[in-house]
Amino acid sequence: MRFEFVNDLQLKRFLKSANPDQVSAARALLEEDLRSGVLVAPVMDWPAVFSEVVKIADQHTSVIGCRSLDILHCAMAKVLSAAEFVSTDGRQRKLATAIGLNLISF
């Protein structure tokens, strides 16, 4: 989700773990990857995504403490049958593992 990437970068600025030049460079890399086709924005089946969101929330939030956007992100990956899933958020990583996504470690 482009929104989540942009928000995370701005949060890094707020937390003083990235400066404006670093954020701009990361945004430029994302835009270049989208332009070149390295990253592709998929067409979403929103009814299927939200059906999966409810299922995931019902099964995992009381155990993991999931946040809504983390569930949405994971549900989108699940519905798209994503080959790999990347996240730096601890709870989102736990959720991804719990629902069977192929979590990439780095």
ZAMARMI-916910 format. One record per atom (N, C-alpha, C): residue in three letters; atom name; x, y, z. Coordinates in steps of 0.02 Angstrom, whole numbers, plus 50000, padded with zeros to 5 digits. Example, Ala and Ser with C-alpha at 12.3 -4.5 7.8 and 13.67 -1.06 7.14 Angstrom:
BEGIN
SITE   rest   atom       u       v       w
SITE    ala      N   50660   49716   50390
SITE    ala     CA   50615   49775   50390
SITE    ala      C   50660   49835   50390
SITE    ser      N   50642   49888   50354
SITE    ser     CA   50684   49947   50357
SITE    ser      C   50645   50002   50394
end
This chain:
BEGIN
SITE   rest   atom       u       v       w
SITE    met      N   50042   49941   50000
SITE    met     CA   50000   50000   50000
SITE    met      C   50044   50062   50000
SITE    arg      N   50037   50101   49949
SITE    arg     CA   50076   50162   49944
SITE    arg      C   50064   50208   50004
SITE    phe      N   50002   50213   50026
SITE    phe     CA   49986   50255   50084
SITE    phe      C   50027   50236   50145
SITE    glu      N   50031   50171   50158
SITE    glu     CA   50067   50148   50218
SITE    glu      C   50142   50164   50212
SITE    phe      N   50170   50156   50153
SITE    phe     CA   50241   50171   50142
SITE    phe      C   50254   50246   50155
SITE    val      N   50213   50288   50126
SITE    val     CA   50221   50360   50134
SITE    val      C   50212   50379   50208
SITE    asn      N   50162   50352   50240
SITE    asn     CA   50149   50368   50311
SITE    asn      C   50208   50345   50354
SITE    asp      N   50234   50285   50341
SITE    asp     CA   50291   50260   50379
SITE    asp      C   50352   50306   50371
SITE    leu      N   50363   50330   50310
SITE    leu     CA   50420   50376   50300
SITE    leu      C   50410   50440   50339
SITE    gln      N   50350   50467   50338
SITE    gln     CA   50337   50529   50375
SITE    gln      C   50342   50517   50451
SITE    leu      N   50322   50458   50473
SITE    leu     CA   50329   50441   50544
SITE    leu      C   50403   50438   50563
SITE    lys      N   50445   50412   50519
SITE    lys     CA   50517   50411   50531
SITE    lys      C   50544   50482   50540
SITE    arg      N   50518   50529   50501
SITE    arg     CA   50538   50600   50510
SITE    arg      C   50516   50624   50578
SITE    phe      N   50454   50610   50597
SITE    phe     CA   50429   50631   50662
SITE    phe      C   50472   50603   50719
SITE    leu      N   50491   50540   50713
SITE    leu     CA   50531   50507   50765
SITE    leu      C   50605   50524   50760
SITE    lys      N   50623   50565   50711
SITE    lys     CA   50693   50587   50701
SITE    lys      C   50739   50530   50682
SITE    ser      N   50711   50477   50651
SITE    ser     CA   50753   50422   50628
SITE    ser      C   50767   50427   50553
SITE    ala      N   50741   50479   50522
SITE    ala     CA   50756   50494   50451
SITE    ala      C   50749   50569   50441
SITE    asn      N   50790   50595   50397
SITE    asn     CA   50785   50666   50383
SITE    asn      C   50748   50676   50317
SITE    pro      N   50729   50738   50300
SITE    pro     CA   50690   50750   50239
SITE    pro      C   50724   50724   50176
SITE    asp      N   50791   50730   50171
SITE    asp     CA   50825   50705   50112
SITE    asp      C   50820   50629   50105
SITE    gln      N   50825   50593   50161
SITE    gln     CA   50818   50520   50160
SITE    gln      C   50748   50500   50139
SITE    val      N   50698   50535   50165
SITE    val     CA   50628   50521   50147
SITE    val      C   50617   50534   50072
SITE    ser      N   50643   50590   50048
SITE    ser     CA   50636   50605   49976
SITE    ser      C   50669   50553   49933
SITE    ala      N   50728   50530   49953
SITE    ala     CA   50763   50479   49915
SITE    ala      C   50724   50413   49914
SITE    ala      N   50696   50394   49971
SITE    ala     CA   50657   50332   49974
SITE    ala      C   50594   50338   49930
SITE    arg      N   50561   50396   49933
SITE    arg     CA   50502   50406   49890
SITE    arg      C   50520   50403   49817
SITE    ala      N   50577   50432   49799
SITE    ala     CA   50599   50431   49729
SITE    ala      C   50613   50359   49706
SITE    leu      N   50642   50319   49749
SITE    leu     CA   50654   50248   49732
SITE    leu      C   50589   50211   49721
SITE    leu      N   50540   50224   49764
SITE    leu     CA   50474   50192   49755
SITE    leu      C   50443   50212   49689
SITE    glu      N   50443   50276   49674
SITE    glu     CA   50413   50301   49612
SITE    glu      C   50448   50271   49551
SITE    glu      N   50514   50266   49554
SITE    glu     CA   50551   50237   49498
SITE    glu      C   50534   50163   49489
SITE    asp      N   50528   50127   49545
SITE    asp     CA   50509   50056   49541
SITE    asp      C   50439   50048   49512
SITE    leu      N   50394   50093   49528
SITE    leu     CA   50326   50090   49499
SITE    leu      C   50328   50107   49424
SITE    arg      N   50366   50158   49406
SITE    arg     CA   50372   50177   49334
SITE    arg      C   50404   50122   49293
SITE    ser      N   50455   50089   49320
SITE    ser     CA   50492   50038   49282
SITE    ser      C   50457   49970   49281
SITE    gly      N   50407   49961   49324
SITE    gly     CA   50373   49897   49326
SITE    gly      C   50401   49848   49375
SITE    val      N   50453   49867   49413
SITE    val     CA   50479   49824   49466
SITE    val      C   50424   49812   49518
SITE    leu      N   50388   49865   49534
SITE    leu     CA   50329   49860   49577
SITE    leu      C   50268   49875   49535
SITE    val      N   50214   49839   49548
SITE    val     CA   50152   49848   49510
SITE    val      C   50095   49856   49560
SITE    ala      N   50055   49908   49551
SITE    ala     CA   49996   49917   49593
SITE    ala      C   49941   49872   49567
SITE    pro      N   49921   49821   49605
SITE    pro     CA   49871   49773   49580
SITE    pro      C   49800   49801   49583
SITE    val      N   49757   49772   49543
SITE    val     CA   49686   49787   49547
SITE    val      C   49657   49744   49603
SITE    met      N   49625   49775   49651
SITE    met     CA   49600   49738   49710
SITE    met      C   49527   49716   49701
SITE    asp      N   49513   49658   49726
SITE    asp     CA   49445   49632   49733
SITE    asp      C   49423   49652   49803
SITE    trp      N   49397   49713   49810
SITE    trp     CA   49383   49741   49876
SITE    trp      C   49333   49700   49917
SITE    pro      N   49279   49673   49888
SITE    pro     CA   49235   49631   49929
SITE    pro      C   49273   49571   49959
SITE    ala      N   49317   49540   49919
SITE    ala     CA   49356   49484   49945
SITE    ala      C   49404   49506   50000
SITE    val      N   49435   49565   49990
SITE    val     CA   49482   49591   50040
SITE    val      C   49446   49603   50106
SITE    phe      N   49388   49636   50104
SITE    phe     CA   49354   49652   50166
SITE    phe      C   49323   49591   50199
SITE    ser      N   49306   49541   50160
SITE    ser     CA   49285   49478   50189
SITE    ser      C   49343   49446   50227
SITE    glu      N   49402   49449   50198
SITE    glu     CA   49462   49422   50231
SITE    glu      C   49481   49463   50292
SITE    val      N   49472   49529   50289
SITE    val     CA   49486   49573   50346
SITE    val      C   49445   49552   50406
SITE    val      N   49381   49541   50396
SITE    val     CA   49337   49522   50452
SITE    val      C   49359   49454   50480
SITE    lys      N   49374   49407   50436
SITE    lys     CA   49396   49341   50458
SITE    lys      C   49461   49346   50499
SITE    ile      N   49509   49383   50474
SITE    ile     CA   49573   49391   50509
SITE    ile      C   49563   49425   50576
SITE    ala      N   49525   49479   50577
SITE    ala     CA   49513   49516   50640
SITE    ala      C   49480   49470   50691
SITE    asp      N   49432   49431   50669
SITE    asp     CA   49396   49387   50715
SITE    asp      C   49443   49333   50744
SITE    gln      N   49488   49309   50703
SITE    gln     CA   49532   49254   50725
SITE    gln      C   49595   49276   50761
SITE    his      N   49620   49337   50748
SITE    his     CA   49687   49354   50771
SITE    his      C   49694   49416   50815
SITE    thr      N   49648   49464   50810
SITE    thr     CA   49658   49526   50847
SITE    thr      C   49660   49516   50922
SITE    ser      N   49619   49473   50949
SITE    ser     CA   49618   49463   51022
SITE    ser      C   49682   49431   51047
SITE    val      N   49719   49399   51004
SITE    val     CA   49782   49365   51024
SITE    val      C   49843   49409   51010
SITE    ile      N   49844   49441   50951
SITE    ile     CA   49903   49479   50930
SITE    ile      C   49897   49554   50945
SITE    gly      N   49836   49580   50949
SITE    gly     CA   49826   49651   50959
SITE    gly      C   49833   49689   50894
SITE    cys      N   49805   49661   50841
SITE    cys     CA   49812   49689   50774
SITE    cys      C   49778   49758   50768
SITE    arg      N   49808   49799   50726
SITE    arg     CA   49777   49864   50710
SITE    arg      C   49743   49856   50642
SITE    ser      N   49693   49898   50630
SITE    ser     CA   49653   49892   50569
SITE    ser      C   49693   49893   50505
SITE    leu      N   49739   49941   50498
SITE    leu     CA   49776   49946   50436
SITE    leu      C   49825   49888   50428
SITE    asp      N   49850   49860   50484
SITE    asp     CA   49892   49801   50479
SITE    asp      C   49852   49742   50452
SITE    ile      N   49791   49735   50476
SITE    ile     CA   49747   49682   50451
SITE    ile      C   49732   49692   50377
SITE    leu      N   49717   49754   50358
SITE    leu     CA   49702   49769   50288
SITE    leu      C   49761   49752   50244
SITE    his      N   49821   49771   50265
SITE    his     CA   49881   49758   50227
SITE    his      C   49891   49682   50218
SITE    cys      N   49884   49645   50271
SITE    cys     CA   49893   49572   50268
SITE    cys      C   49837   49539   50227
SITE    ala      N   49776   49563   50234
SITE    ala     CA   49720   49535   50196
SITE    ala      C   49730   49546   50121
SITE    met      N   49754   49605   50102
SITE    met     CA   49767   49619   50032
SITE    met      C   49819   49570   50005
SITE    ala      N   49872   49559   50043
SITE    ala     CA   49924   49512   50021
SITE    ala      C   49896   49442   50014
SITE    lys      N   49853   49422   50061
SITE    lys     CA   49824   49355   50060
SITE    lys      C   49778   49347   49998
SITE    val      N   49735   49396   49987
SITE    val     CA   49689   49392   49930
SITE    val      C   49727   49392   49864
SITE    leu      N   49782   49429   49861
SITE    leu     CA   49822   49431   49800
SITE    leu      C   49868   49370   49792
SITE    ser      N   49869   49326   49843
SITE    ser     CA   49915   49269   49844
SITE    ser      C   49986   49293   49833
SITE    ala      N   50005   49344   49872
SITE    ala     CA   50072   49373   49866
SITE    ala      C   50125   49320   49880
SITE    ala      N   50176   49319   49838
SITE    ala     CA   50231   49270   49846
SITE    ala      C   50273   49286   49907
SITE    glu      N   50280   49350   49923
SITE    glu     CA   50321   49371   49980
SITE    glu      C   50287   49430   50015
SITE    phe      N   50301   49436   50079
SITE    phe     CA   50273   49491   50119
SITE    phe      C   50330   49522   50159
SITE    val      N   50334   49588   50158
SITE    val     CA   50387   49624   50193
SITE    val      C   50355   49674   50241
SITE    ser      N   50379   49675   50303
SITE    ser     CA   50356   49723   50352
SITE    ser      C   50410   49731   50405
SITE    thr      N   50413   49791   50434
SITE    thr     CA   50458   49803   50490
SITE    thr      C   50419   49809   50555
SITE    asp      N   50354   49805   50551
SITE    asp     CA   50310   49811   50610
SITE    asp      C   50302   49743   50644
SITE    gly      N   50318   49741   50708
SITE    gly     CA   50316   49678   50745
SITE    gly      C   50249   49642   50745
SITE    arg      N   50195   49679   50760
SITE    arg     CA   50129   49647   50761
SITE    arg      C   50107   49626   50692
SITE    gln      N   50123   49668   50642
SITE    gln     CA   50105   49650   50573
SITE    gln      C   50143   49587   50551
SITE    arg      N   50205   49581   50571
SITE    arg     CA   50245   49521   50555
SITE    arg      C   50215   49459   50589
SITE    lys      N   50194   49466   50652
SITE    lys     CA   50162   49410   50686
SITE    lys      C   50097   49390   50651
SITE    leu      N   50058   49439   50631
SITE    leu     CA   49996   49425   50596
SITE    leu      C   50010   49391   50528
SITE    ala      N   50058   49417   50491
SITE    ala     CA   50074   49388   50426
SITE    ala      C   50093   49315   50434
SITE    thr      N   50133   49300   50484
SITE    thr     CA   50153   49231   50496
SITE    thr      C   50093   49188   50515
SITE    ala      N   50050   49215   50558
SITE    ala     CA   49992   49178   50582
SITE    ala      C   49943   49160   50526
SITE    ile      N   49939   49202   50475
SITE    ile     CA   49891   49187   50420
SITE    ile      C   49926   49154   50361
SITE    gly      N   49989   49136   50369
SITE    gly     CA   50023   49097   50319
SITE    gly      C   50057   49135   50262
SITE    leu      N   50068   49200   50271
SITE    leu     CA   50104   49237   50220
SITE    leu      C   50178   49219   50223
SITE    asn      N   50212   49223   50167
SITE    asn     CA   50284   49209   50162
SITE    asn      C   50322   49271   50183
SITE    leu      N   50336   49276   50248
SITE    leu     CA   50369   49335   50276
SITE    leu      C   50443   49335   50259
SITE    ile      N   50466   49389   50232
SITE    ile     CA   50536   49397   50214
SITE    ile      C   50573   49427   50273
SITE    ser      N   50626   49393   50294
SITE    ser     CA   50668   49419   50348
SITE    ser      C   50724   49460   50319
SITE    phe      N   50741   49513   50354
SITE    phe     CA   50798   49555   50331
SITE    phe      C   50835   49581   50391
end
